[in-house]
């Protein structure tokens, strides 16, 4: 099967295959277990915690390599032993801790829900985490009901929009807070009347909230963004926006410069390797010439020795010839012996002896995360509820030092919401909440908004859109390679 694998911790917005994410086209299908079902994935929803998990800053830290993603929509293609309600061919949405960015996933039966036939299957992957969390937070935890006011911070995102929709269904007056004309327009198109655009208000945020909230009624604050509110005059806001753009441009320039320097370094490295190889070739050639010279020298010495040996042999023969000559003369001058004639064989030997002779011879700056909560608590009266759906980090440490005093003075209840804990300890609560959400979907009272769709091989673009706050509603990844953005 095809799947996105996270091979190392880092930035999820880097291109697939060029960063920490890689598209694997030949992974084995996940193993089946008891009480589980195998789903052929149609789409997977992308959530901010997925990026945190890839970066290594989320509470859950899976072992590398792992397949990211926590929610899918698809068709059941196999059921394991013990499965009672789901069957082959059922269209479902489901949640999993990891493994969603793949063509197949295996999940427990209690983590999958049959989706109504009237819903588009691809969009259903955006239902479980967003709408399940919101329903749990507002109805089960905060007990939101008709006649109350619900304040939603970061209302244009997936969780924020779901909170606005469910808040309206529960009869509450919803006050939505966003930043930017595009997001404010989007919310008004979704039927929300009380929308506050942080870029267009002239005074403090709490005064704008007081104008829209129902006086004397319980106010529930839905917090799912890790930011802080800070009121400044509009001119300073524009200056800060320009400064943020300048920093962003400077960051891009530095990034491009780093890439150019990296390419130049690689080119120099290649030239260095080529020069090293050429030097080794020349060195080897010189060694070969040196060895050849030594071999020729040895051969010359051998020939010289051989010539000397031949010279010595010639001298020996010459001496031997002289000895014979002397002996011959002595024989001729002897009185007592008669003269012996020289035979033909003796003459031949003498000529051969006389004729012998021989000669010589191879950084990102984020200034946008300082905007969202201090003044949101200013309009609190008493007996209020604050629903928190994010984990605190360094940017909210100061806020959480002050928050207990606010809760005390305002007689306020703070609700912490972590869907995963309910999934492990009280799954029936989630099943009931999800069934209510799906019923609303089937009746047309809730509608999933998907603004961005990406093919599996472009998963990084989904994270980039979420990081740049361009998503209105949800972003999903489809399993079809030819899907259009």
Secondary structure in CASP SS format (residue, H / E / C, confidence):
PFRMAT SS
TARGET T0000
AUTHOR 0000-0000-0000
METHOD secondary structure of the structure
MODEL  1
X C 1.00
X C 1.00
X E 1.00
X E 1.00
X E 1.00
X E 1.00
X C 1.00
X C 1.00
X C 1.00
X C 1.00
X C 1.00
X C 1.00
X C 1.00
X C 1.00
X C 1.00
X C 1.00
X C 1.00
X C 1.00
X C 1.00
X C 1.00
X E 1.00
X E 1.00
X E 1.00
X E 1.00
X C 1.00
X C 1.00
X C 1.00
X C 1.00
X C 1.00
X C 1.00
X C 1.00
X C 1.00
X C 1.00
X C 1.00
X C 1.00
X E 1.00
X E 1.00
X E 1.00
X E 1.00
X E 1.00
X E 1.00
X E 1.00
X E 1.00
X E 1.00
X E 1.00
X E 1.00
X C 1.00
X H 1.00
X H 1.00
X H 1.00
X H 1.00
X H 1.00
X H 1.00
X H 1.00
X H 1.00
X C 1.00
X C 1.00
X C 1.00
X C 1.00
X C 1.00
X C 1.00
X C 1.00
X C 1.00
X C 1.00
X C 1.00
X E 1.00
X C 1.00
X C 1.00
X C 1.00
X C 1.00
X E 1.00
X E 1.00
X E 1.00
X E 1.00
X E 1.00
X E 1.00
X E 1.00
X E 1.00
X E 1.00
X C 1.00
X C 1.00
X C 1.00
X C 1.00
X C 1.00
X C 1.00
X C 1.00
X C 1.00
X C 1.00
X C 1.00
X C 1.00
X E 1.00
X E 1.00
X E 1.00
X E 1.00
X E 1.00
X C 1.00
X C 1.00
X C 1.00
X C 1.00
X C 1.00
X C 1.00
X E 1.00
X C 1.00
X E 1.00
X E 1.00
X E 1.00
X E 1.00
X E 1.00
X H 1.00
X H 1.00
X H 1.00
X E 1.00
X E 1.00
X E 1.00
X C 1.00
X C 1.00
X C 1.00
X C 1.00
X C 1.00
X C 1.00
X C 1.00
X H 1.00
X H 1.00
X H 1.00
X H 1.00
X H 1.00
X C 1.00
X H 1.00
X H 1.00
X H 1.00
X H 1.00
X H 1.00
X H 1.00
X H 1.00
X H 1.00
X H 1.00
X H 1.00
X H 1.00
X H 1.00
X H 1.00
X H 1.00
X C 1.00
X C 1.00
X C 1.00
X C 1.00
X C 1.00
X C 1.00
X C 1.00
X E 1.00
X E 1.00
X E 1.00
X E 1.00
X E 1.00
X C 1.00
X C 1.00
X C 1.00
X C 1.00
X H 1.00
X H 1.00
X H 1.00
X H 1.00
X H 1.00
X H 1.00
X H 1.00
X H 1.00
X H 1.00
X H 1.00
X H 1.00
X H 1.00
X C 1.00
X C 1.00
X C 1.00
X E 1.00
X E 1.00
X E 1.00
X E 1.00
X E 1.00
X E 1.00
X C 1.00
X C 1.00
X H 1.00
X H 1.00
X H 1.00
X H 1.00
X H 1.00
X H 1.00
X H 1.00
X H 1.00
X H 1.00
X C 1.00
X C 1.00
X C 1.00
X C 1.00
X E 1.00
X E 1.00
X E 1.00
X E 1.00
X C 1.00
X C 1.00
X C 1.00
X C 1.00
X C 1.00
X C 1.00
X C 1.00
X H 1.00
X H 1.00
X H 1.00
X H 1.00
X H 1.00
X H 1.00
X H 1.00
X H 1.00
X C 1.00
X C 1.00
X C 1.00
X C 1.00
X C 1.00
X C 1.00
X E 1.00
X E 1.00
X E 1.00
X E 1.00
X E 1.00
X C 1.00
X C 1.00
X C 1.00
X C 1.00
X E 1.00
X C 1.00
X C 1.00
X C 1.00
X C 1.00
X C 1.00
X H 1.00
X H 1.00
X H 1.00
X H 1.00
X H 1.00
X H 1.00
X H 1.00
X H 1.00
X H 1.00
X H 1.00
X H 1.00
X H 1.00
X H 1.00
X H 1.00
X H 1.00
X H 1.00
X H 1.00
X H 1.00
X H 1.00
X H 1.00
X H 1.00
X H 1.00
X H 1.00
X H 1.00
X H 1.00
X H 1.00
X H 1.00
X H 1.00
X H 1.00
X H 1.00
X H 1.00
X H 1.00
X H 1.00
X H 1.00
X H 1.00
X H 1.00
X H 1.00
X H 1.00
X H 1.00
X H 1.00
X H 1.00
X H 1.00
X H 1.00
X H 1.00
X H 1.00
X H 1.00
X H 1.00
X H 1.00
X H 1.00
X H 1.00
X H 1.00
X H 1.00
X H 1.00
X H 1.00
X H 1.00
X H 1.00
X H 1.00
X H 1.00
X H 1.00
X H 1.00
X H 1.00
X H 1.00
X H 1.00
X H 1.00
X H 1.00
X H 1.00
X H 1.00
X H 1.00
X H 1.00
X H 1.00
X H 1.00
X H 1.00
X H 1.00
X H 1.00
X H 1.00
X H 1.00
X H 1.00
X H 1.00
X H 1.00
X H 1.00
X H 1.00
X H 1.00
X H 1.00
X H 1.00
X H 1.00
X H 1.00
X H 1.00
X H 1.00
X H 1.00
X H 1.00
X H 1.00
X H 1.00
X H 1.00
X H 1.00
X H 1.00
X H 1.00
X H 1.00
X H 1.00
X H 1.00
X H 1.00
X C 1.00
X C 1.00
X C 1.00
X C 1.00
X C 1.00
X C 1.00
X C 1.00
X C 1.00
X C 1.00
X C 1.00
X H 1.00
X H 1.00
X H 1.00
X H 1.00
X H 1.00
X H 1.00
X H 1.00
X H 1.00
X H 1.00
X H 1.00
X H 1.00
X H 1.00
X C 1.00
X C 1.00
X C 1.00
X C 1.00
X C 1.00
X C 1.00
X C 1.00
X C 1.00
X C 1.00
X C 1.00
X C 1.00
X C 1.00
X C 1.00
X C 1.00
X C 1.00
X C 1.00
X E 1.00
X C 1.00
X H 1.00
X H 1.00
X H 1.00
X H 1.00
X C 1.00
X C 1.00
X C 1.00
X C 1.00
X C 1.00
X C 1.00
X C 1.00
X E 1.00
X E 1.00
X E 1.00
X E 1.00
X C 1.00
X C 1.00
X C 1.00
X C 1.00
X C 1.00
X H 1.00
X H 1.00
X H 1.00
X H 1.00
X H 1.00
X H 1.00
X H 1.00
X H 1.00
X H 1.00
X H 1.00
X H 1.00
X H 1.00
X H 1.00
X H 1.00
X H 1.00
X H 1.00
X C 1.00
X C 1.00
X C 1.00
X E 1.00
X E 1.00
X E 1.00
X E 1.00
X C 1.00
X C 1.00
X H 1.00
X H 1.00
X H 1.00
X H 1.00
X H 1.00
X H 1.00
X H 1.00
X C 1.00
X H 1.00
X H 1.00
X H 1.00
X H 1.00
X H 1.00
X H 1.00
X H 1.00
X H 1.00
X H 1.00
X H 1.00
X H 1.00
X H 1.00
X H 1.00
X H 1.00
X H 1.00
X H 1.00
X C 1.00
X C 1.00
X C 1.00
X C 1.00
X C 1.00
X C 1.00
X C 1.00
X E 1.00
X E 1.00
X E 1.00
X E 1.00
X E 1.00
X E 1.00
X H 1.00
X H 1.00
X H 1.00
X H 1.00
X H 1.00
X H 1.00
X H 1.00
X H 1.00
X H 1.00
X H 1.00
X H 1.00
X H 1.00
X C 1.00
X C 1.00
X C 1.00
X C 1.00
X C 1.00
X C 1.00
X E 1.00
X E 1.00
X E 1.00
X E 1.00
X E 1.00
X C 1.00
X C 1.00
X C 1.00
X C 1.00
X C 1.00
X C 1.00
X C 1.00
END
